[in-house]
């Protein structure tokens, strides 16, 4: 039983790593696949080590004990597939790389089939059999080594193709860690048991270093970028992967646009450092309001801010929430403008709100991505914002219809650039909350 202790310890390390990864990021498809891979590696080490430590009487059972190894191979390549789908490929055709990984997964399944069909051959010519000098000359060795090596080769080639896309540093560190650890896990299948445990442990440590660096760098980047990007967009990418997140959707949403009144003259009359301070204060104030109601800030453009309500995550009452955001932005931005206004250079805030069907999705190149919304509602909200006076919120008729708020005040139709007919309008009183 003493011989079983290293096996148990190494398997517990793998299971502990799996638990740590899934606990840290349980909703991420990539973390789910990586955690499942490590869990199966831990199970494989334990059941196979226990089988041999207890005498290994049932040869047929030993074949079935190879299934965790086969499943770990399949899931490791599934992890690579999911990682590939989170990284933009630009003009590169990714179908070949994805298809190659699928072949590698089928090769892993084939290894399990061979193990069940010829368990005695696996015990004699493959598992922990590297001490036999003539091992490479035995057909039984290649029957099992062939599928495993082919699966590993597809994984390594896939990683090389992935690195061609120039992924960001966190992902690059993680996939390189997996590539370096892979030979150690494979070698543990054939090395003598006394050496195999150490080999697996080395592979686990390499993988742990890469994964830890990934999470540290991701955390640092997320903390920084959360100041500029919508948390909803980040959550969409994290949960669904880049491939699904980049799919276009046609949704009815509410768009809120605000910008400062008198900002151009103010910027010309004051040092750039002060202008930056004003914008920082203004962005923070608006950002807090938008986050409170679950909206998404799509753009900061100088003193203009474009907000989406109902995308990327659908929201049934997007019009009512859009009006709440507009009211909250007016109040928060007014405090900012009062704080920074100077004699002769007063600042104010104007807001436009419109609802309608738009096309939303992530677009961009291999190096830059942007969440965008395209449709008449976006243009209308922007035009209404341009027309709004200080403290004024101009609301399109569709938003008023959806929000069904009787406190909205009808305004005279307004001619708006880009729209053939005058646009029916409503206003939100300064003391009202939608």
N, C-alpha and C positions, 0 to 999 in steps of 0.2 A: 504493500500500500504506500510505502514511502516514495516509490517511483511515480505515484500519481500526483504527488504534491506540486511539482513544477507545472504539470498539465492543468491542474485546477487553478493555480495562481494566474497562469497566462490566459486561461479562458475567462477568469473573472475580470482581468484587465480589459479584455475585448468587450465583455458585456458592460462593464462600467463606462467605457468610452461611448458605447452605443447609447446608454442611458443619458450620459452627459450631453451628447449631440442632440438627441431628440428633445431633451428638456430645454435646451437653450433656444431651439428654433423648431418647435413641433409642427408648425403649420407650413413649413417650407418643403416642397416636394424633393428638393435635392438633399436636404438634411434627413428626411424620412428614408430615402434610399440608402444613404451612407450609414445611418444608424442600423437599418435592417441588415446591411452587409456585415457590419461589425458584430452584430448579435449572432448572426449565423456562423461567422468565423469562430466566435466563442463557443457556440453549441457544438460545432464540428470538432474543435479541439477537445472538448470535454468528453463527448460520447466516444470518439475514436480512441482517446487516451484511456478511458475507463474500460473499454472493450479489451484492449491489449493488457492492461494491468490486471484484469480479472481472469486472464487466461485465454480469452478469445475462442471459446469452444464452438459457437455457432457461426460457421463460415458464411452461410446465406445472410445472416443478420449483418455481417460486416459490409456487404454490398449496399444494403439500405442505409447504413451509416454514412455512406458517401453523399447522400442527398443534400445535407447541409452545405457541403463543399460546392456541389453543383449549383445550389440556390444562391450561395454567396457570390459565385462567379457571375451568374445572371444579374443579380442585383447591383454588383459593382459596375457592370457595363450599363445598367439602367441609370445609375447615378451619373455616369458620363453623358448619357443621352440627355438627361434633364439639365445638366450643366450647359451642354451645347445649346439647348433651347433658350437659355437665359442670356446668352451672349449674342449681340447683333452680328450678322454675317456680312452685311453690306451687299455687294454684288456677287459674293461667293455662293456657289451651289453646294448646299449642305446635304443633299440627298444621298450622295455616295458615302459620306462619312457615317450618316445615320444607318444606312443599309448595311455597312460593314459591321457596325456594332450589333445589329440584329443577328447577323451571321455568327458573331462571337457568342451571343447569348444562346443560340441554338447549339453551338459547339459545347457550351457548358451543360446544356441538357443532355447532349450525347454522352458526355462523360458519366453522368448519373445513370444513363441507360446501360452503358458498358459495365459499370460497377455492379449493378443488380444482376446483369446477365452472366458475368464472369467474376464473382467475388473472390474466388481462390486465386485467380490470376492477378488480381489487384493486390492481394495480400503478399503474394510471392514476388512479383516483378515490379511493383510500383511503390506502394506505401512503405515509407521508412526503409527503403531497400538500397539506398545509395552506397552502403558499405560494400555491396557486391561489385567487384571490379568489372565484370562483364555485363553490367546492367544495360548499357546502351545497345548491346547486340541482341537483347531479348525482345521479341515481337510484343510480348505482353507489356513491356515498359512503354512502348510507343503507342499502344492501344489507348492508354490512359494519359500519357504525357502529351500526345498529339492534340487532343481537344483542348486541354488546359493551356498549352503553349499557343495554340491558334487564338483562343479567347484573349490571352494576354497580349498577343501581337496586335489584335484589333484595338484593344484598349490603348496601347502605346502609340499606334499610328493615329488614333483618334485624338489623343492628347497633343500630338505634334500638329495635326490639322487645326486643333483648337487654338494653339499658341500662335498660329498664323494670323488669327483674327485680332491679335494684340489685345487680349482681355486686360482688364484693370489689374492692378497689383495684387489685391486680395485673392482673386480667383486664380491668378497665375501661380501664386504661392501654394494654394491648395492642390491644384492639379499636378504641379511638379512634385509635391509631397507624396501624392498617390502613386505617381510614376516611379519614384525612387523606392517606395515601400513594396511595390508589387513583386519584384524578384525575391524578396525575403519571404513573403507569404507562399509563393510558388515553391521555393526551395524547401520549405518546411514540410511539404507533402512527401518528399522522397529522402530527406536527410534522416540519419538515425535519430531515434526519439530523444536521446540525451542532448543532441545539438538542435533538433527541431524547435524545442521550446524556446531556446535562446534566439533562434532566427525569427520566430514569430514575434517575440518581445521587441526585437530591434525594429521590425516592420511596424509594429504598433507605435513605438516611440517616434519614428519618422512621420507616420501619419498624424500622430497627436500634435507634433510640432507644427506641421503644415496647417492642420485644422485650427489650432490655437491662434496662429498668426493670422489666419483668414478672419476669424471672429474678432480679433483685436482690431485689425485694419478696417473691417466692415463697421465695427462700432464707432471708430474714430471718424470714418467717412460719413456714416449715417448721422452722427451728432452734428457734423459740420453742414452737410447738405440739407438737413431738416430745416435749416434756417432759410433755405431758398426754394425747396421743392415741397410739393404737397405730400403729406404723409399717406393720403389715400392712394396716390400714384405709386409710391414706394411699396405700400402694402399689396397693391394689385400685382406688381412685378414679383414680389417675394412669394406670394401665394400661388400665382398662376404660371410664373415663368415668363420670360421675355416674349416667347413665341405667341402665347395666348394673349398676353397683355397688348401686343402690337396689332391684334386683330381689330378692325374697325367696327364700330357699333353706331347704329342710327337711333338716337334717343331724343326724347323731348326733355329739355332741361331749362333751367332759368339762369340767365347770365346777368351778373352785376358788374358794372364798371364805374370806377370813381377816379377822379383826378383833382388836383389842387387848383384853386383859382388864385391868380396873381403869382404863380410860381416862377414864370419866366423872368418877370421884372425883379422878383426877390433874388433869384439866382445871379442875375447880372449885378446886383447891388451889394452882394455879400460874398465873403471869401468862400472858396470851394469847400473848405473843411467844415464850415458851418452848414452849408447846403447839404453835405453828406450827413451831418448830424440830424438835420431836419428830416431827411428821407428815412434815416434809420428809425427815428422815433415814430414817424408816420407808418412805415412798414410794420413795425412791431405792433402798433395799436390796431391796425386793420387785420393783421395776422391773427391776433388773439380773438377777435370777433369771428372771423371765418372759421377758425379751429373750433370755437365753442359750438357752432351750429353744424359742423360737419361739411362745410363747403371746401372747395379746392381752389387755391390761387394758381391760375395758369400762367399769368405774366406779371412781372414788374417792368414797366417801361417808363423810366424817369419818374414823374409824379403820377403816372397812370397805373392802375391796378385792375386786372381783369380776373373775375372770380366766377367759377362754375358751381352750380348747385344741382346735384343729380347725376354727376359724372366725376370720376369714372365709376363710382358706386351709385346705382340707381336710388332715387329717393321719391317716394310717391307724392309727398307734399312739397315738392321742390319750389313751387311758386310762393307758398306761404313762408317757407324758410328763407327764400331769397329776399322777401320783403323784411323779414326779421334781421337778416344780415345787413341790408341797406340801411335800416334804421340804426342798428348798432354801429355801423361804420360811420354814419353821419355824426353820432354822438362822440365816438372815440376820436375821430379825425378833427372834430371841432375843438376838442381839448388841446390837441397837438397844435392846431393853427393859432389858437389863442396864446399858447405858450411861446410860440416862435415869431408871431407877428411883431413888426416894428412900425413906428410912426412913418407913414408914407409908403410902407410896403406890407400891407395886410395880406394874409393868406386866408383862403376859404376852401370849401369842399363842394363839389357837384357830383351827382350820382345818376346813372341811368340803369334801368332794369327792363329786361325783355325775356320772353319765354318762347320756345319753339323747338322744332326738330332740327338737330344738328348731327353731323358725323364726327365722332370722337375716336381718338386712338393715339398710339405712340408712333411717331415718325422720326426719321433721322438717318444718319449714316453710321458707319462702323465705329465712329469716334464720338458722336454727339447725338443725343436723343432728346425729344421734346414731346410732351403730351399736348395735343392740339384739339381744338374744336372748330369746325367749319360749318357755317350756315347763316341764314339771314338774321337769326336772333342775336348772334354775336355782333354783327354789323349794326343792328338796330340799337342794342344796348350802348355801344360805343358812340353812336350818333346822338342818342338821347343825353348821354353824359356830357358831350360837347355843348349841347344846348342848355343844360341845367345851370341855373344861377347858383350863387353861394347858398348853401343849406337846402337846396332844392333837390328832390328826388323825383325824376320823371319816369313813369311806369307805363309800359306798353299795354294795350288792351288785353292781349292774351294772358299776360301775367295777372291782371286784375280779375279776369274771368276765372282762372284756375284757383286763385287765392280766395275768391268770394268774400272779400272783406268790405263790409259796407262803409267803413271809415275812410276809404279812398275817395278822393275828390276828383270829379271829372274835370278835364281841362279841354280847351279848344284844340281841335286837330292841328297838327304841326307839320309843315313841309320839311322833310328830312332828306338829306342828300343820299342818293342811291335808291330811293323808293319813289315809285311813280305817283302814288296817291298820298295825300296828307295822312299822317299816322294819328289814330285815336290815342289819347293820352289820359293818364290819371296822375295825381300827386299824392304823396304821403305826408300828412300834416306833421309839423315839427314835434308836436307832442304825442303823436300816435305811434302805436306799435302794431305791426301787422301780424 
